[in-house]
Amino acid sequence: MKTLKTICILFLSVLIISCSKKDDGDGGGTAPEAEFSATINGGGFGSNYASRLGFYSSDYSDNGLNLSVTDANTNVVSIFLNNTGGFGSGITKIIGDVATNGFVTNVVIRDQTNQVTYNSSDGEINILENVANPETEDGRLISGNFTITATSGAGPTITLTGNFKNFAY
């Protein structure tokens, strides 16, 4: 009988320990997959270069939000959003806007093949959605679109249009 009690206690202990918060149906789940799609025209990119998500990183602080995308050809698109107006759905971030803390909304595009960096000179980033991330308690998922004009100093002007979806921060 003592063995039966021990087995029951062991079974219940394993059952209790193996249950996680996500099993309780309280919002736990899997975040939708991140997406990025952009078309770049001009400069070393030529005409209608399709930039697709290879991988991305995000960095959020009191200064703002940085979303950095590396595409399949190792080109990099970095989107810097200052904290002016927040990051809620429906917010439009204007290129060149300077927040009270001095941080600027900006986009930097790095053409790895030609070793050229383009800095945004005009455009906007529209935040279409900002929702809770089901995978992390305080995390968010942000989605939006953008239309950007950028130059490489004295070099050519390029345009960047596209969207990002479900970027976690």
ABEGO torsion letter per residue (X at the ends): XAAAAAAAAAAAAAAAAABBAAAAGAGBEBBBBBBBBBBBBEEAAEBGBBBBBABBBBBBBAAEBBBBBBBAAGBBBBBBBBABGEABBGBBBBBGBBBAAGBBBBBBBBBAAAGBBBBBABEBBBBABBBBBAABAABBBBBBBBBBBBBBEABBBBBBBEBBBGBBX
